[in-house]
Amino acid sequence: MKKSFSRTLAALLLGVPLLAMPVAGAASLITSGQIADGAVTRSKIAYGAIDGDRIADRTISLNKLATLTVLTANIGDGVITADKLADGAVRRGKIANRSVNADKIAANAIDSRKIINLSVRRIDLAPDSVNGNKVIDGSLTGNDIANGAIAAADIAPNAVTGAKVADGSLTGADIADGSLSQSDFPAAVVGPQTGLRIESGEATISTEATPPYINTVTVSFASAFQSPPVLLVSFKDFTSIAGTSAENLCASATTAQFTAKTKVTTGGAGSYATVSWLAIGK
């Protein structure tokens, strides 16, 4: 016993740790049961002596970590969730290019301040999303309107005046049957200066004969012309009571009257045709 005590005292005097000294009567070094709780201080632990296996799970708290010591490699993939991020902590520089799609943006979150000038293209506009209220008054020109895009329903009543019609562009097909009267012609064409006058009206040709007979109507002028007038005649309407149809109208004029004819081709009696006519002469 005295020899063991002497060796222990010598070891203390020489600075040899007691843990390295054999204990008399023991088969091994000092065990944890022989060390008092809290007796091993930081200065007693060699550098690099403690690895992950020596640390109990979930015992390292935040205040044990030095500032800026946790690196990307220390963080497992997918372990950072939204509740771990402070509000406003993710800046533009932290977001990968082209990683934000429409699903990531809240409805109505983007206003005009967030849109670069002239960056909205036609493909970005929903069908029928631009109405008249979105267009600046007086900003559209003919170049903005597709050829043939304007239909009759788009034109307001009486919006097209003579100034809007190209000279020489109208033909007889553009003029409604029976719509012209003497007042529609200038004095240089019709009147005392030229001696020309106009008569116009409508007549009905009744179909009472059996096909293929010719059916006629004769119309007398209000006053006789000096010579047979120029005569314009066209069907305005054709009504078939019994399934009758007719071929194209033909007409001829004398100084006092004109005769219009139709030829019944199918059906029976009871049909009629309405004829518009215009006579110009002296």
PATOR-549798 format. One record per residue (C-alpha): residue in one letter; x, y, z. Coordinates in steps of 0.001 Angstrom, whole numbers, padded with zeros to 6 digits, always signed. Layout:
<rs>
AXYZ;...
</rs>
This chain:
<rs>
M+000000+000000+000000;K+002844+002372+000850;K+004459+001622-002510;S+001277+002467-004381;F+000868+005710-002480;S+004493+006611-003202;R+004024+006072-006934;T+000869+008172-006923;L+002634+010999-005094;A+005538+010809-007528;A+003200+010958-010466;L+001514+014072-009085;L+004862+015755-008543;L+005969+014906-012116;G+002656+016110-013693;V+001534+012644-014945;P-002325+012433-015208;L-003869+010065-012740;L-005975+008480-015518;A-002760+007135-017037;M-001649+005534-013785;P-002535+001956-013020;V-004582+001390-009892;A-003293-001138-007456;G-005360-004258-007422;A-007314-003281-010618;A-007221-005142-013929;S-007697-001982-016073;L-007563+001837-016009;I-010054+004050-014190;T-013688+003494-015327;S-016516+006076-015551;G-017914+004756-012326;Q-014772+005886-010511;I-015053+009501-011834;A-017277+011885-009922;D-020087+013635-011933;G-018842+016920-013397;A-015231+016169-012518;V-013923+016132-016161;T-013582+019773-017241;R-012887+021136-020753;S-009196+021495-020010;K-008984+017741-019291;I-010225+016746-022810;A-007640+016443-025571;Y-008283+018276-028890;G-010051+016040-031418;A-010808+013400-028805;I-014632+013715-029091;D-016380+012622-032292;G-020071+012307-033205;D-020383+008936-031539;R-019444+010521-028160;I-022255+013145-028347;A-025801+012212-027343;D-028486+012777-029998;R-030084+016273-030050;T-027876+017612-027218;I-026109+020367-029206;S-028196+023577-028916;L-027946+026699-031113;N-025864+028621-028576;K-023184+025882-028775;L-022504+026691-032459;A-020030+029377-033366;T-021274+032089-035761;L-021044+031163-039483;T-019757+027652-038763;V-022672+025713-040377;L-021826+025205-044069;T-023942+024068-047029;A-022369+020642-046832;N-023578+020341-043206;I-027260+020776-044213;G-029152+017807-045605;D-031109+018161-048856;G-034698+019275-048315;V-034387+019864-044569;I-034989+023651-044705;T-038777+024299-044746;A-040651+027593-045054;D-041165+027909-041287;K-037356+027924-040840;L-036992+031072-042979;A-037446+034497-041446;D-040002+036746-043179;G-038349+038739-045942;A-035134+036754-045669;V-035158+035403-049248;R-033885+038096-051621;R-033887+038172-055425;G-030255+037095-055566;K-031132+033877-053692;I-033693+032739-056295;A-032436+030692-059256;N-033137+032062-062736;R-036471+030903-064247;S-037452+029102-061037;V-040534+031250-060275;N-043535+030180-062388;A-047168+031323-062398;D-048097+028896-059603;K-045684+030697-057240;I-047310+034123-057746;A-050421+035122-055814;A-053463+036283-057795;N-053392+040028-058579;A-049904+040337-057081;I-048339+041854-060218;D-049373+045423-060988;S-048210+047746-063772;R-045174+048832-061726;K-043811+045273-061919;I-044110+045072-065726;I-041297+046396-067927;N-042442+048965-070477;L-043250+047467-073901;S-042784+043918-072586;V-046434+042810-072968;R-046860+041088-076345;R-049979+040067-078231;I-049496+036440-077141;D-049696+037592-073489;L-053228+038983-073935;A-056230+036759-073337;P-058792+036581-076181;D-061245+039505-076120;S-059417+041081-073155;V-058921+044451-074907;N-062163+046380-075334;G-062877+049946-076355;N-062242+051232-072837;K-058619+050040-073048;V-057876+051976-076257;I-056974+055664-076213;D-059490+057777-078117;G-058278+058646-081599;S-055228+056374-081375;L-056279+053745-083941;T-055556+054238-087635;G-056391+052230-090725;N-053157+050281-090255;D-054510+048904-086958;I-057625+047413-088574;A-057394+044115-090429;N-058491+044203-094056;G-062132+043185-094380;A-062643+043241-090594;I-065374+045907-090550;A-068828+044490-091245;A-072112+046332-091775;A-073017+045724-088108;D-069928+047732-087040;I-071006+050890-088894;A-073385+053328-087205;P-076499+054434-089148;N-075786+057246-091628;A-072063+057084-090762;V-070963+056655-094390;T-071350+059844-096406;G-070529+060553-100023;A-067109+061826-098989;K-066265+058336-097653;V-067035+056606-100979;A-064350+056457-103665;D-065335+058139-106931;G-066535+055676-109530;S-066577+052746-107070;L-070367+052204-106897;T-072223+050115-109456;G-075876+049386-110015;A-075611+046399-107674;D-074774+048800-104809;I-077988+050824-105260;A-081203+049486-103728;D-083969+048817-106228;G-086440+051678-106454;S-084353+053944-104210;L-083425+056612-106805;S-085750+059434-107755;Q-085338+062579-109851;S-084246+064556-106776;D-081170+062300-106445;F-079727+063548-109768;P-077963+066907-110141;A-079496+069568-112401;A-076692+069080-114909;V-077959+065531-115480;V-081687+065845-114975;G-083694+069050-115305;P-084423+071957-117561;Q-080768+072429-118489;T-080530+068994-120081;G-084167+068271-120788;L-083836+064875-119062;R-086390+063597-116613;I-086785+060479-114496;E-089720+058294-113616;S-089530+055352-111244;G-091801+052959-109405;E-092783+049363-108782;A-095113+046932-110523;T-096424+043448-109840;I-096486+040595-112345;S-099078+038002-111402;T-098670+034419-112496;E-101934+032976-113651;A-100908+030959-116673;T-099722+027398-116727;P-095958+026859-117260;P-094143+027593-119482;Y-096302+030586-120487;I-094933+034123-120490;N-096517+036498-117969;T-096339+040231-118557;V-097134+043561-116913;T-097464+046874-118748;V-096781+050192-117001;S-097703+053551-118525;F-095461+056567-117886;A-096917+059673-116232;S-096251+061511-119486;A-094824+060342-122745;F-091127+060702-123506;Q-089963+062218-126782;S-088190+058949-127511;P-088085+055586-125695;P-086286+056202-122395;V-083405+054271-120917;L-085112+051647-118769;L-083660+049908-115693;V-085779+047037-114377;S-085044+044397-111733;F-086812+041915-109505;K-087341+043310-106030;D-089145+040242-104753;F-090617+036966-105972;T-093248+035137-103948;S-094366+031634-104822;I-097755+030708-103442;A-097916+027377-105229;G-094230+026573-105670;T-093894+028643-108829;S-090488+029879-109990;A-089568+032220-112844;E-086678+032951-115113;N-084933+036314-115326;L-087034+039333-116116;C-086941+041063-119491;A-088507+044404-120407;S-088893+046832-123264;A-090090+050438-123449;T-091895+052768-125842;T-092342+056502-125415;A-095544+055986-123411;Q-095061+052735-121510;F-092903+049688-120862;T-093649+045988-120651;A-091942+043558-118216;K-092109+039801-118638;T-091399+036684-116613;K-091385+033062-117693;V-092913+030569-115313;T-090868+027379-115184;T-092310+025322-112321;G-095262+025303-109990;G-098730+026660-110486;A-100862+029791-110540;G-101010+032353-107736;S-097380+033488-107599;Y-096232+037003-108331;A-093087+039053-108807;T-092475+042643-107653;V-090556+044722-110206;S-088613+047943-109528;W-088131+050212-112546;L-086397+053472-113456;A-086811+055353-116760;I-084533+058237-117863;G-085205+060208-121011;K-086447+063402-122614;
</rs>
